Amino acid sequence: MTTPSSTMQRPAPANLPPLSPAAQQHSDATAAHLRAAIIANGGWLPFDHWMAEALYAPGLGYYAAGNVKLADGDDDAKTPAGDFVTAPQLTPLFARTIARQAAQVLRQTQTQAVLEFGAGTGALAEGVLRELDALGLNQTQYLILEVSADLRARQAERLAPFGSRVQWLDALPNTFAGCVLANEVLDAMPVSLFCWGEDGAVLERGVSLDADQHFAWADRPAAPALAAAVAARMPALPGYVSEINLQGEAWIAAMGAWLERGAALLIDYGFPRSEYYHPQRAGGTLMCHLRHHAHGDPFTAPGLQDITAHVDFTAMADAALEAGLQVLGYTSQARFLMNAGLMDLLAQLDPSDAQQYAQAVAPVQKLLSEAEMGELFKVLAVGRGMTEPLAGFARGDRLGKL
């Protein structure tokens, strides 16, 4: 039985930029593909399936088609290209700081290999490699697993100076030893949506078509496994809507099979479970980004906008422990970067050049500010065979809050 949703109204996006004819044509083709998928599934598609197609359908999905997805942090235009800016685009000091933590992992495990998931424009990889070179780890091999063909091409161009030290993988490795990096990866994994019914039952939220063939929310009784997973994480709150990232948990669990020794740094926006499923967060965390406009309607411009959800870091830590991995630390991005050496790198800049110094400091403030990325973003480290504490969690570790 499918029932229209009355507990979550589609927010009306405001002030979104107009689409070019080519962009509109691409979005129309993606929408047609999504409608066909709904019809083929009997008129209703679980949201995680819909999100997967909207983001990853070959030639159509946001991460699979040739769209400019990431803005360049040094763009002088009032509205830079792309849909959002990530930390590596803001300042090279972010990558250099991550490299310092990676260097500790590499030295402790006596390895010289980094594996990055979803490398974006290649800015993080470039900065990490340059800093590792400066730290004497100039033989480090850099592996990248990237699902977007156009981003992979941009990475190849940017990282060409490093030659054969950079390699792209088409699948997960069977075994790996070294440092794993995943910056804003978990938030882009398709999530299941759920809603607590008035009778205390868990409903799964999916996508159907209305009489005009527009996308519409519709709820069905959740499968026993999904209902049990939701009930284990929060009390019944009728009308409460949120997400559960079972694919992210499975990804962490798989890491337990292939990470032989080393550590993975998982950097993303999110909360521990007690905050994620707080009664006041009754509408969930689903968010979309289109040309630097953030809004909550995933049905807008399919194929052209990013769709994300915040990360339940408690769930990711639990998945790591169940897979036999160590949970090595959890803290805010601001605290992690300061612990790992960001302020030391900033101190190396010449303050006598006021303009250059101000340009360097401004993005660092964005990375550290509680009102910006400093508190919203967290860092979770998991691994195997690590015997020394990681520098990034030396002060302000929040493992006790997971």
Backbone torsions as a table, in degrees:
resi	resn	phi	psi	omega
1	MET	NA	131.4	177.5
2	THR	-113.6	130.6	178.9
3	THR	-121.6	138.1	176.5
4	PRO	-61.2	145.1	-178.8
5	SER	-81.0	131.3	174.4
6	SER	-113.9	0.0	-174.0
7	THR	-99.1	-8.8	-178.1
8	MET	-142.4	99.1	178.8
9	GLN	-79.5	142.1	177.3
10	ARG	-67.9	120.3	177.0
11	PRO	-68.7	142.5	-179.7
12	ALA	-86.6	112.6	179.2
13	PRO	-62.0	136.7	-179.9
14	ALA	-114.2	143.5	173.0
15	ASN	60.4	31.3	175.7
16	LEU	-75.0	144.3	-177.8
17	PRO	-69.2	149.4	177.0
18	PRO	-67.2	150.0	179.9
19	LEU	-92.5	143.7	173.9
20	SER	-70.2	160.9	177.6
21	PRO	-55.3	-40.1	-179.8
22	ALA	-67.2	-40.8	178.8
23	ALA	-65.5	-42.1	178.8
24	GLN	-62.5	-40.6	178.6
25	GLN	-62.3	-41.2	178.5
26	HIS	-65.3	-43.6	-179.9
27	SER	-64.5	-38.8	177.8
28	ASP	-62.4	-40.3	179.0
29	ALA	-66.4	-39.4	177.8
30	THR	-65.6	-42.2	178.4
31	ALA	-61.5	-40.4	178.2
32	ALA	-63.0	-39.7	177.1
33	HIS	-62.7	-42.0	-179.5
34	LEU	-68.0	-39.1	176.5
35	ARG	-62.0	-42.3	179.2
36	ALA	-62.2	-38.2	178.9
37	ALA	-65.9	-38.4	178.0
38	ILE	-64.8	-46.8	-179.7
39	ILE	-62.3	-42.2	-178.9
40	ALA	-65.4	-23.2	179.6
41	ASN	-97.6	20.0	175.6
42	GLY	85.9	16.4	176.3
43	GLY	97.3	2.3	-179.8
44	TRP	-149.6	133.5	-179.4
45	LEU	-126.8	125.8	175.8
46	PRO	-54.8	145.1	-173.6
47	PHE	-60.9	-36.0	-179.6
48	ASP	-62.3	-35.2	176.5
49	HIS	-69.2	-41.9	179.6
50	TRP	-63.1	-44.2	179.8
51	MET	-63.6	-39.8	179.5
52	ALA	-61.8	-42.3	179.4
53	GLU	-69.5	-40.7	-179.4
54	ALA	-63.7	-30.0	-177.7
55	LEU	-97.0	-33.5	-166.7
56	TYR	-126.8	2.8	178.2
57	ALA	-58.6	128.2	-175.9
58	PRO	-54.1	127.2	177.0
59	GLY	77.1	-7.6	-175.2
60	LEU	-127.6	-45.1	-175.2
61	GLY	-61.1	156.6	-175.0
62	TYR	-54.4	-42.3	-178.4
63	TYR	-90.6	-3.7	-177.0
64	ALA	-109.9	-12.7	-179.1
65	ALA	-102.2	175.4	-172.6
66	GLY	-88.7	52.6	177.8
67	ASN	-95.8	153.6	173.6
68	VAL	-82.2	108.4	-169.6
69	LYS	-98.7	-25.3	-174.4
70	LEU	-122.7	131.1	179.1
71	ALA	-76.5	154.7	173.5
72	ASP	-89.9	127.2	-176.4
73	GLY	-65.3	-18.9	-178.4
74	ASP	-101.3	15.1	178.7
75	ASP	-67.7	129.6	-177.6
76	ASP	-86.9	-9.4	-179.4
77	ALA	-68.4	153.5	178.7
78	LYS	-62.4	-35.0	176.3
79	THR	-122.7	98.0	-177.5
80	PRO	-65.3	163.5	179.3
81	ALA	-66.5	164.6	176.5
82	GLY	87.8	-169.9	-174.4
83	ASP	-115.7	-21.4	-179.9
84	PHE	-162.1	163.5	178.7
85	VAL	-114.2	130.0	177.0
86	THR	-99.4	165.4	-176.5
87	ALA	-54.8	-42.7	179.5
88	PRO	-61.1	-26.9	177.0
89	GLN	-75.3	-26.6	-175.2
90	LEU	-68.1	-44.8	-176.5
91	THR	-160.1	140.4	176.3
92	PRO	-65.5	-15.4	179.1
93	LEU	-65.5	-26.3	176.9
94	PHE	-63.2	-51.1	-179.4
95	ALA	-64.2	-39.2	-179.6
96	ARG	-63.5	-37.2	178.4
97	THR	-69.3	-42.9	176.5
98	ILE	-59.0	-38.7	179.9
99	ALA	-61.9	-36.2	179.7
100	ARG	-64.8	-39.0	176.0
101	GLN	-69.8	-39.7	177.8
102	ALA	-61.2	-37.9	-179.8
103	ALA	-61.0	-39.3	178.0
104	GLN	-63.3	-40.5	178.7
105	VAL	-64.3	-44.8	-177.6
106	LEU	-64.0	-42.5	-179.4
107	ARG	-68.6	-39.6	-179.0
108	GLN	-67.1	-35.5	-178.6
109	THR	-93.9	-2.4	-179.2
110	GLN	55.2	46.9	178.2
111	THR	-127.5	165.5	174.1
112	GLN	-138.5	64.9	179.4
113	ALA	-146.6	134.4	174.8
114	VAL	-122.1	137.3	176.8
115	LEU	-121.5	117.4	179.0
116	GLU	-110.2	134.6	173.7
117	PHE	-98.3	132.7	177.3
118	GLY	58.3	71.4	-170.2
119	ALA	-82.3	4.8	174.9
120	GLY	57.3	-128.7	180.0
121	THR	-80.3	-6.4	-176.3
122	GLY	91.8	3.1	-177.5
123	ALA	-64.3	-41.4	179.5
124	LEU	-65.6	-44.9	-179.9
125	ALA	-60.2	-45.4	-179.5
126	GLU	-61.2	-46.9	-178.8
127	GLY	-66.5	-39.0	178.8
128	VAL	-65.4	-44.7	-178.9
129	LEU	-63.7	-43.0	-179.8
130	ARG	-63.5	-41.2	-179.2
131	GLU	-71.2	-38.9	176.4
132	LEU	-61.4	-38.1	176.1
133	ASP	-60.6	-44.6	-179.2
134	ALA	-65.8	-25.0	-179.9
135	LEU	-90.7	6.6	177.1
136	GLY	89.1	6.8	178.9
137	LEU	-103.9	54.8	-172.4
138	ASN	-84.6	9.4	174.3
139	GLN	-108.1	8.0	-176.3
140	THR	-63.9	130.5	174.1
141	GLN	-88.7	138.7	-177.0
142	TYR	-119.1	114.3	179.9
143	LEU	-103.9	140.8	-178.2
144	ILE	-129.7	131.7	171.5
145	LEU	-111.8	109.9	-173.0
146	GLU	-130.4	126.7	-178.2
147	VAL	-87.7	-18.6	-177.0
148	SER	-91.6	120.6	-178.3
149	ALA	-65.7	-39.5	-177.6
150	ASP	-73.4	-35.1	175.3
151	LEU	-67.9	-36.4	177.2
152	ARG	-60.9	-39.2	178.5
153	ALA	-66.0	-40.5	177.9
154	ARG	-64.8	-39.9	177.5
155	GLN	-62.0	-44.6	-178.1
156	ALA	-60.5	-39.5	179.4
157	GLU	-67.7	-43.9	-177.1
158	ARG	-69.2	-36.1	-173.5
159	LEU	-97.4	8.1	-179.6
160	ALA	-55.6	-36.0	180.0
161	PRO	-60.2	-18.9	-179.1
162	PHE	-90.1	-1.8	173.3
163	GLY	56.8	-136.1	-173.8
164	SER	-74.1	-4.3	176.6
165	ARG	-66.7	-21.8	179.0
166	VAL	-105.8	127.5	179.2
167	GLN	-134.7	148.6	179.6
168	TRP	-107.3	136.5	179.1
169	LEU	-103.4	148.9	176.4
170	ASP	-100.5	-8.7	-179.2
171	ALA	-156.0	166.2	177.3
172	LEU	-60.1	143.7	177.0
173	PRO	-71.6	154.3	175.4
174	ASN	-70.7	-39.6	175.7
175	THR	-143.2	151.4	178.2
176	PHE	-152.5	141.4	174.2
177	ALA	-131.6	126.8	-179.1
178	GLY	146.8	-145.9	-177.2
179	CYS	-113.2	129.7	178.3
180	VAL	-105.0	134.6	178.3
181	LEU	-120.9	132.9	176.5
182	ALA	-142.1	92.9	-179.8
183	ASN	-98.1	115.7	-177.8
184	GLU	54.7	53.4	176.8
185	VAL	-107.8	-48.1	-176.7
186	LEU	-61.3	-35.2	-177.0
187	ASP	-68.0	-19.7	-178.5
188	ALA	-95.6	3.6	177.1
189	MET	-81.6	137.8	-178.3
190	PRO	-57.9	133.5	-177.8
191	VAL	-113.0	152.7	170.8
192	SER	-87.5	138.8	174.7
193	LEU	-100.7	142.4	177.1
194	PHE	-136.9	160.4	177.2
195	CYS	-140.8	137.5	174.3
196	TRP	-83.6	122.9	178.7
197	GLY	-75.6	167.7	-179.4
198	GLU	-63.9	-24.8	-179.5
199	ASP	-90.9	7.4	179.3
200	GLY	84.6	7.4	177.8
201	ALA	-89.4	151.1	177.4
202	VAL	-88.1	127.0	176.0
203	LEU	-108.5	144.0	173.5
204	GLU	-97.6	130.7	-179.8
205	ARG	-89.6	130.3	178.1
206	GLY	-132.9	-171.6	-176.7
207	VAL	-119.9	131.1	175.5
208	SER	-125.7	-170.2	178.2
209	LEU	-120.6	136.6	176.9
210	ASP	-85.1	-173.4	-175.8
211	ALA	-62.0	-25.2	179.6
212	ASP	-97.0	12.1	179.6
213	GLN	67.3	23.3	172.6
214	HIS	-88.2	151.9	177.6
215	PHE	-66.8	140.4	-179.2
216	ALA	-145.3	147.4	176.4
217	TRP	-73.1	143.4	174.3
218	ALA	-151.6	140.3	-176.5
219	ASP	-109.4	147.5	174.6
220	ARG	-135.2	156.8	173.4
221	PRO	-56.6	131.6	-177.9
222	ALA	-69.4	148.1	173.7
223	ALA	-61.8	152.4	-175.9
224	PRO	-52.7	-40.4	-177.7
225	ALA	-65.8	-42.7	179.4
226	LEU	-68.0	-43.2	179.9
227	ALA	-60.6	-41.5	180.0
228	ALA	-66.5	-40.0	180.0
229	ALA	-64.1	-40.7	179.4
230	VAL	-67.7	-46.7	-176.9
231	ALA	-63.5	-26.3	179.4
232	ALA	-76.3	-12.7	-173.3
233	ARG	-107.4	-20.2	-176.1
234	MET	-159.1	157.2	175.9
235	PRO	-75.3	161.9	177.7
236	ALA	-67.5	124.6	177.7
237	LEU	-131.4	93.9	-176.5
238	PRO	-50.4	130.8	-179.4
239	GLY	88.5	-8.0	-177.6
240	TYR	-74.9	130.8	-179.8
241	VAL	-119.4	134.7	176.0
242	SER	-160.1	-166.3	-175.2
243	GLU	-126.9	162.2	171.8
244	ILE	-142.4	126.7	-173.6
245	ASN	-100.1	76.6	-179.6
246	LEU	-69.5	-29.7	177.9
247	GLN	-68.0	-38.3	176.5
248	GLY	-63.6	-41.6	178.2
249	GLU	-64.2	-38.7	177.8
250	ALA	-65.9	-35.8	178.0
251	TRP	-64.2	-42.8	176.6
252	ILE	-64.5	-42.6	179.9
253	ALA	-60.7	-40.5	178.4
254	ALA	-64.3	-32.6	177.6
255	MET	-59.1	-31.8	177.7
256	GLY	-62.2	-21.9	179.9
257	ALA	-88.3	-31.8	-174.3
258	TRP	-107.6	-16.5	178.5
259	LEU	-83.5	101.1	-176.6
260	GLU	-70.9	-47.3	173.3
261	ARG	-161.5	149.3	-177.9
262	GLY	131.0	-162.3	-176.8
263	ALA	-142.5	147.7	175.4
264	ALA	-112.9	129.2	176.5
265	LEU	-102.1	112.9	-177.3
266	LEU	-107.2	110.3	-173.7
267	ILE	-113.9	121.4	-176.1
268	ASP	-165.9	169.9	174.9
269	TYR	-91.3	138.4	-177.8
270	GLY	168.6	-167.8	-172.4
271	PHE	-145.8	163.9	164.8
272	PRO	-70.6	162.8	-171.8
273	ARG	-57.7	-39.1	-177.7
274	SER	-60.9	-29.8	176.7
275	GLU	-88.3	-35.8	-177.2
276	TYR	-60.2	-48.2	-177.8
277	TYR	-102.3	36.5	176.6
278	HIS	-65.5	142.1	-179.1
279	PRO	-55.0	-30.0	-179.5
280	GLN	-77.6	-14.8	177.7
281	ARG	-94.3	61.9	-169.4
282	ALA	-81.4	-8.8	-179.5
283	GLY	-106.5	5.7	-180.0
284	GLY	79.7	-168.8	-174.7
285	THR	-124.9	8.6	-177.0
286	LEU	-57.0	132.2	-176.2
287	MET	-144.7	146.2	179.5
288	CYS	-124.2	152.1	-180.0
289	HIS	-132.3	123.8	179.1
290	LEU	-137.6	112.5	178.7
291	ARG	49.4	49.8	176.0
292	HIS	68.7	18.2	172.0
293	HIS	-111.3	124.5	177.7
294	ALA	-99.0	134.3	179.5
295	HIS	-154.6	178.6	-172.4
296	GLY	-112.7	16.0	-176.2
297	ASP	-107.3	101.8	-179.1
298	PRO	-70.5	-12.2	-178.4
299	PHE	-83.8	-8.6	178.6
300	THR	-76.6	132.6	172.1
301	ALA	45.2	56.3	179.0
302	PRO	-58.2	139.1	-177.5
303	GLY	90.2	-15.2	-177.6
304	LEU	-112.9	-13.4	-177.1
305	GLN	-122.9	152.1	175.6
306	ASP	-80.3	147.9	176.7
307	ILE	-128.4	125.1	-175.4
308	THR	-137.5	166.8	170.1
309	ALA	-141.5	148.5	177.5
310	HIS	-64.3	165.8	-174.0
311	VAL	-103.5	132.6	169.7
312	ASP	-85.5	96.5	-174.5
313	PHE	-69.8	-24.6	174.4
314	THR	-63.1	-43.2	179.2
315	ALA	-62.2	-39.9	-179.1
316	MET	-68.8	-38.8	177.7
317	ALA	-66.6	-40.6	177.9
318	ASP	-62.4	-41.8	179.8
319	ALA	-62.7	-38.2	178.8
320	ALA	-65.1	-46.0	-179.8
321	LEU	-62.2	-42.0	-179.8
322	GLU	-65.8	-24.3	179.2
323	ALA	-90.3	6.0	178.0
324	GLY	84.4	15.1	178.7
325	LEU	-95.1	158.2	172.8
326	GLN	-84.3	143.6	168.2
327	VAL	-99.1	110.7	-166.3
328	LEU	-95.2	-18.7	-179.8
329	GLY	172.0	155.8	177.2
330	TYR	-152.9	124.1	179.6
331	THR	-159.4	178.0	177.5
332	SER	-72.7	157.3	177.2
333	GLN	-60.3	-40.6	-179.1
334	ALA	-60.0	-49.3	-178.7
335	ARG	-64.9	-41.2	-179.8
336	PHE	-61.1	-47.9	-177.4
337	LEU	-64.2	-39.8	178.7
338	MET	-67.3	-40.6	177.4
339	ASN	-63.3	-37.5	-173.2
340	ALA	-82.6	-6.0	172.5
341	GLY	118.2	12.2	-178.6
342	LEU	-59.9	-42.4	-177.4
343	MET	-67.8	-31.7	175.5
344	ASP	-64.1	-41.4	178.8
345	LEU	-66.8	-40.1	179.0
346	LEU	-64.2	-35.0	-178.9
347	ALA	-68.2	-18.3	179.2
348	GLN	-77.0	-13.8	179.3
349	LEU	-74.9	153.7	-177.9
350	ASP	-88.5	107.5	-178.3
351	PRO	-70.8	-11.7	179.6
352	SER	-70.3	-23.4	173.7
353	ASP	-89.8	86.4	-169.4
354	ALA	-58.8	-42.5	-176.7
355	GLN	-66.9	-47.6	-179.7
356	GLN	-64.3	-38.6	-178.9
357	TYR	-66.0	-42.0	179.6
358	ALA	-64.2	-39.1	178.6
359	GLN	-65.0	-31.4	179.3
360	ALA	-78.4	-35.6	-175.4
361	VAL	-74.5	-37.0	-174.3
362	ALA	-56.3	-49.8	178.5
363	PRO	-68.2	-29.1	176.5
364	VAL	-64.7	-39.2	176.9
365	GLN	-61.9	-37.0	177.6
366	LYS	-65.2	-39.7	178.9
367	LEU	-65.4	-32.4	-171.4
368	LEU	-100.7	-23.3	-173.4
369	SER	-64.8	135.0	176.5
370	GLU	-64.4	-27.3	-179.9
371	ALA	-80.6	-10.5	-178.9
372	GLU	-117.4	-110.9	-175.0
373	MET	-95.9	-16.2	-170.2
374	GLY	-61.4	-38.9	-178.2
375	GLU	-101.7	-35.5	-179.7
376	LEU	-62.7	-41.6	179.0
377	PHE	-83.2	140.3	177.8
378	LYS	-124.1	164.0	175.0
379	VAL	-126.1	123.8	174.9
380	LEU	-115.8	129.2	177.8
381	ALA	-114.7	129.2	175.1
382	VAL	-129.3	157.2	-178.9
383	GLY	-176.4	-166.7	-179.9
384	ARG	-149.7	138.0	175.9
385	GLY	76.6	15.3	179.1
386	MET	-91.0	127.4	-175.9
387	THR	-112.0	-14.7	179.6
388	GLU	-113.6	143.6	177.9
389	PRO	-60.0	143.9	178.3
390	LEU	-80.3	138.5	-175.5
391	ALA	-60.4	-33.5	-176.5
392	GLY	-63.9	-14.0	-178.2
393	PHE	-118.7	19.7	-175.6
394	ALA	-62.3	-34.1	177.8
395	ARG	-132.8	140.7	175.8
396	GLY	79.6	21.7	176.9
397	ASP	-64.9	135.1	-176.4
398	ARG	-114.3	25.1	-179.9
399	LEU	-55.0	-32.9	-179.5
400	GLY	-66.4	-13.2	-179.4
401	LYS	-95.9	-6.4	179.5
402	LEU	-76.1	NA	NA
